[in-house]
Amino acid sequence: MPQTKMKNLGRLALFSAALLWGVSFVMMKNVLDNIPPLYILTFRFIGAALLLLPFCIGKLKNIDKSYLKGGLLMGTALFLAYAFQTYGLRYTTPGKNAFLTSIYCVITPFLYWAYIKKRPDKFNWAAALICIIGIGLITFYGDMRIALGDGLTLICGFFFALHIVISARFIKNRDPMLLAMLQFAVVSVFTLTGALLFETAPATVASADIWSIVFLTVVCTAGCLLLQAFGQKYTPPSQSAVILTLESVFGAVASVILFHEILTPRLTLGFALTFIAVVISETKLDFLRRKSPTKPA
């Protein structure tokens, strides 16, 4: 297949993943009305682990202590990220949940600074400042308090950033699909344990909620993971980052259309500043700087 066509398919895959992840915020919000958060996450991650298992059966012999350690640490960070995000979504709107989650892109360079002593650059600092202003517009009320759902979502952003840092350490020279399956299995153990200990199982589950969980599991978890992997293989990193940041925009648009969230001028400005901060942090604005022509030898 021609390289140009593969590049276009790669961009389409990333765009599709961002769109599906954005819509999933509204879908999760609707399911949360009837099913406790940890039960939803249990179904979602057990299903995702089982879906990846057939692709990993031949690789199970490669699992060693480093794989188990990586799966445990990545799974723990991912569990905390999704738990805070889902409980946050229970008490806030899908649009705010989507944008506040995206701050992990801004936090990640600063966690790397603590881990590998690589100082954030000027773009990271600018993104952080803009992001703080955007978060303030989204979350602070007249009495300078942060609503419970917004606060929980901000915490989830930290753990998503931590997950990225941990993943970067363990993904080198290891099979990403096998690590993904292991971390999904770890998340499932944590969510199931928490659900059994702290939540009441729903007496009945509506068919609409079942289909929503199936969609979230098959399409928005396992499917989007494969779309992202395929898309990033054929798309330059700066372009991949810009496309994937659209997840928060799609989440807000879906929230307005499907959840009837009201976008006030203050909230809209907060969303815009947060999105700009994420784009700056992820791309360093490379897409605005033209490459200088190559001089003849």
Summary of the structure (lengths in Angstrom):
residues: 297
radius of gyration: 19.5
end to end distance: 33.8
largest distance: 75.3
contacts: 1014
relative contact order: 0.21
helix: 80%
strand: 1%
